[in-house]
Amino acid sequence: MIEIKYFERNNRYAISLKGHADYAPHGQDIVCASVSSLVTALGNYILDHFAEQKWIVLEVNLDIGDSNVEILDESGNDIAKNLYHLVHEQLQDIAELYPINLKIFEN
């Protein structure tokens, strides 16, 4: 099972995930691929745009089965908030479809 922790407070945003979905064999697991793609896209966007957006990158770790993307947003705009909400909503949709393989914990 993939365990996802979502955190949002005081302009600090974090999504972390641990584990494997075990929906299908490695390399064929659509649940793992979907979750990994979302979190990797978020992490890469953060790394590519943090300076211009005035985000403080607390961590971007995109390891297989253990990822974390965490920032502090001092920009005064809603770009980071909207990005994290988008990924969070998509992860919730996946969790609804595959509740045995994915669980989200919110702080």
N, C-alpha and C positions, 0 to 999 in steps of 0.2 A: 504494500500500500504506500502511496505517496502521501506524506503529511505536509500540508502547506500552512504556514503561519503568515497571517496578514496583519500588519500594524499600520495605524495612521493616527498620529496625534501631534499637535503643536508644530505643524509643517514638517514632520518627520514621517517618512513613508518607507515601509519595508515589506518585501515578500521573500520568504525563504521556503525552500522545499527540501525534503529528505526522503529517500527511499525510492522504490521502483513500484510501478503499478501492478506488475505481474498479470497483466491482462492477456499477454501473448509472449512468445519467446523474444529475447532481446533482439533488436533490429527489426522486429515485426509488430511491436507494441504501439498501437495507435494512441493509447492514453498517455504513455510516456512521451511519445513524439509531440503530441498536442501541447502538453504542459511544458515540456522543454522548449518548444518553439516560442511560446508566449513569453516565458521568463527570459530566454536568451535574447529575444527581440527587445524587450524592455531594458535589459542590462546593456546591450550594445548601443541603444539609443542614448541611455544615460552617459555612457563613456564618450560618445561622439558629440554630445551637446551640453555637458555640464558647465563648461566655462562660459559659454554665451548665455546660458540660462541662470547663472549664479546659483547653481546647486552645489552643495558640499557633498561629495561622494563619501559615504561612510564605509561602504563595502560593495564591491561587485565581484562575486565569486560564481562562476558558471561551470562548476564541476558536474560530471554525470552523477546523478543521484544525491547531490548535495550542493544546492545553489542558494545564493542570497544576493538580493539587490536592495540596497538601503541608502537613502539620501536624506539630507536636510535641505529644504527648499527655502531659500531666502530671496527669491526673485520677486515676490509680490504678485505673480500671475498664477493662473491655475493650470499651467501645462503639466507639471509633475502630478498634481492631484488628478487631472483627467487621465493621464497615462496609467497611473496606478489603478484608478477606478475601472478603466477599460479592461486591463489584464485581470483584475479581481472578478469582474462580472463574467468574463469568459471562463475563468477557472471555476466559478460557481456553476456555470452551465455544464461544464464537463463533469463536475462532481455530482450533479443531479442525474446525469446519464450513466455514470459509472461509480455509484456510491461505495461499492466494495473495493474499488481501486484507488480512490482519492478522497481525502478528508481535509476540510479547511477549518483552521482554528483562527479566530479573530480576537485581537487584543484591543 
